[in-house]
Amino acid sequence: MKKIVTFGEIMLRISPEDGYRFFGTDRAKLCFGGSEANVAALCSQLGVSSSFVTRVPANPLGEAAKRSLSAVGTDVSSVVYGGDRLGVYYYEKGAGIRPAQCVYDRKGSSFACSSYEDYDVDGMFSYADHFHLSGITPALSDKMPDICERLCHEAKTRGLTVSYDLNHRTKLWTAEENRAVTERLLPFVDLFISNMYQANEVLKLGVDTSSEERACIAVCREIIKRYGTKTVALTVRKTFSADKNGFFGMIYDGENAWFSRKYETGIIDRVGSGDAFDGALISCILKGYDLKTAVEYGAAAAALKHSIEGDVAYLTEEEIKSAANGGDGRVSR
């Protein structure tokens, strides 16, 4: 069985009940999540051996965060302890023309204050085949870009393939800061993943995006030309309202492009949908599926995640396959 290692921060998410604004109710919903944690969790459910590496405080919140991942089969044996607090974010769902809001409270978290020496690099990469991280992680502290670059170098030295999701967050850093770090990491990256518009903007590719499918291919070609990346996968999202989005994915290997089916989906919770795309896509690749199937399953998983409460996509491969093959949401009796 192939093994993936992901590296990033897991946080506590606090959300008011659906339909309420921040502090408009005395009831809140709690869950754990984070981009790389979400990817590892879905890979585990899809039959890929997955390990998540982070740093959490040695307190009940840190233990609960670990248990939330081990409950779906993710290996948390490389999680280390240190620091005083788990990162937190507050998420208020949108509705109609009112957009969702996210407020971070993660500065000074155990993970953000960690150093390269905190992690057992030999142990975390033991028997691993693939390493994944996202652009959220290097944005979390001044040390994190160096940590991410060193881990990517170590992964490549050990023969692992590396994937990187641009995952630009304007509340964490600027596009210029992101681009500078991403260009340091891309020489190590085999599979680059991004929202098409974000890639074009952050990397300053200058592609005309008026025609989405042509733009996807042009963005992929420019990334491969500039950075030598082997494979590029992109997602495209259309926001009709906070309750309804359109979504599709594509993948390009330098010669051929494959596009997924296009989805229009209602939204229970859209957080983690990009991570679901990553997890299903990477799982398929590690299982030896062709790229066309991989991007179909990735887009289907992302579309399905919109129907699932919380950060993590709780899905089976059969559910993803059914959606990719045209599932319409009818009751299964």
Secondary structure, DSSP 8 states (H G I E B T S, - for coil): --EEEEE---EEEEEE-TT--TTSSS-EEEEEE-HHHHHHHHHHHTT-EEEEE-EE-SSHHHHHHHHHHHTTT-B-TT-EE-SS---EEEEE--BTTB--EEEEE-TT-TTTT--GGGS-HHHHTTT--EEEEETTGGGG-SSHHHHHHHHHHHHHHTT-EEEEE----TTT--HHHHHHHHHHHGGG-SEEEEEHHHHHHHTT-----SSHHHHHHHHHHHHHHHH--SEEEEEEEEEEETTEEEEEEEEE-SS-EEE---EEEE-S--TTHHHHHHHHHHHHHHTT--HHHHHHHHHHHHHHHTTSSSSS----HHHHHHHHTT-------
